Amino acid sequence: MAVSVLSIVLALGVSTAVGVFFGAYPARRVARVDPSVALRAE
């Protein structure tokens, strides 16, 4: 079985993009919330 370099690069690129999006989006949203409001909601 042969795996091409393009497949590896594409898989790494997609997984990196998904990881950055699902890590940065919630963090950015929470950063805008007032800390006292965030602690009260917990």
PEMOKA-V502433 format. One line per field, one symbol per residue. ss: DSSP state (~ for helix, > for strand, _ for the rest). phi: phi as a letter, one per 40 degrees, with the letter a starting at -180 (. if undefined). Layout:
ss->???
phi->???
This chain:
ss->____~~~~~~~~~~~~~~~~~~~~~~~~~~~___~~~~~~~_
phi->.bbcccccccccccccccccccccccccccccccdccccccc
